[in-house]
Structures are given as structure tokens and as C-alpha cells.
Amino acid sequence: MPNPNKYPLISVVVPSFNQGQYIEKTLLSILGQGYPRLEIIVIDGGSTDNTVEILEKYSNQLFYWHSKKDNGQADAINQGMQMSSGDILCWLNSDDMYLPGTLLAISEHFREKLDEYHLVYGAAVVINESGNKLQGAAANTASFDPIKLTYFDYIVQPSSFWTKKLWAKVGELDINYKYVLDWDWFIRASKIATFEYIPHFYSVCRFHPFHKTSNGGEERREEILDIVNKFASDYWKNLYIETDRYYNSITKTRNFLKSCKIPRAHLFIPFLFPPILYKMKNSQDFLDAWIMLGF
């Protein structure tokens, strides 16, 4: 076995709440990395399912874990980060997984950058579980664009990793956010850090009937509008406001056009809503706003 001291220490924080049906696979995906210097911290918000039983099963392989009430996901992650001592930090939600070889590959990218404000991100495989159906897709991302990040969250959170130095400088997650906590932090980090895009798949994102983002609804859209108003240009603020104002009507129109089997129906929608049409520069801008709001 290679000398563990040659590898940077990686801390993985796992926030959890009533995800007993998924968390064991999450933990196994981390432990199965075989990475020689690993610190796993599980912060569970007082689950009432079988989560604690699973955590006890793997307790001798965890750096730290507890199960008690907290103030939500952001608070749980902040608690975990406070306890971490890794050179490289990240969090993995308790229904997501790492692909084999991820942590070793990430350690190589950071080897000469541990004393810098640096963040690495890649892509993810998406598993969509709905009823008895299982669909697979890819959550692709793109080269870093700090302006685009202010109006479109294209960074895949479970496939992102950063230096401890960056976390210490940027500060903790905003616990007032339930849905956009990662996006807000990425934007703040982008003000001082080098973001490095690696065209590689690092994680598996699982969407299921209880997935938080899938059930965010109006509350999630309000948080997205708050981020856009805080960081984006006036053009994007106005486009988001108009798209959100007609969101329900747009959704109904889209579903009708889809039922008529009209290809690329989204291209026609702005023409049916003049206030949006007059605000947008091109159809892709409208689509970006619509996707973020819940398309």
C-alpha cells in the first residue's frame, strides 16, 4: 500500500435527515473509494427512520457522527465543516454517491494547489427514480464563467471540491437558504477563487419522489429570485421576474404544446407572453431562467 502521508487529507461531510433508504449506499460509495486519508463526518438532523441504525453499523469507519436536531441542511454542513481538518473539503448529500476513483482523481488535481483558493468541479450521472421507472441522464456542466454563475447554477454540487483555505476565507453556508445554499456559496467563492472545470464524471445524483429540489415549488423559486436579485445584472433580474410572474401559465402552455407533440415547443412560448418576449435578448436566455425556476 502506498504511503498515506503522500496524499492530502480529504474531509467529506454528509448532511442527513430521514434518508435511511439511501444513506448506506452513500457511505459505501465514499468508503469504497479506498482513499488512504479520508475523514467522513455525518451530521444527521435527528432522523426517525433507520438512519441511526445504519450509522452505528459503520461508526468505526466514520471520523464523527451524531443524530440530533439542527437548523436544516446548511446548518448541518456548517457543523461538519467546523469539525473537519482536511486539506480538501466537500459535502455529499445522503442520497447521492461518488463514482469509483473520484477522490484519488481529485487529490491529484489539488496536489500543488492546497495552499490556494481553489475549487474543482466536474459532471455527474443522474438517476431519476419515479414509481417503477428508472431513467438515467447526465448533469453536464461547462468551463467556468463567473457572469453566468450569477444567473444560472451550472456547477454540480456533489461533483465539486475545494481547499480548506477557500472555505475559511469565504465563510459558511447561509442557513437562511434551503434550496440555493450551494449556489450562493459558489458565487461568493467565485469572487476570490480559481474555479477549475474537469470534463469528468465524479458523482451520481439521485432524483426521487422525496428529493428536496424536486419538491421545492414556490419557496424554491423565491430563493432563486433572491440570488438573482443579489448577484445578477438588471437584465437578468427583469427576465427572471417576468418568467416567474407567468410561471404557472408557461407550464400549462408547455404541457399543452407537448401533448400536441410540437418539437422544441419552448421556442414558441415567449411569443405567447409579450412581457417576457420584450425582456429577453434571445430564446436561450428565457430557457435558462425557466430551467432554473423549475422547468
Salt bridges, closest charged atoms under 4 A:
GLU24 OE2 - LYS57 NZ 2.73
ASP95 OD2 - HIS208 NE2 2.87
GLU108 OE2 - ARG111 NH2 2.99
GLU129 OE2 - ARG206 NH1 2.73
ASP184 OD2 - ARG188 NE 3.10
ASP184 OD1 - LYS230 NZ 3.91
GLU196 OE1 - LYS113 NZ 3.12
GLU196 OE1 - HIS118 NE2 2.75
ASP234 OD1 - LYS237 NZ 3.68
GLU242 OE2 - ARG245 NH1 2.98
ASP244 OD1 - ARG221 NE 3.15
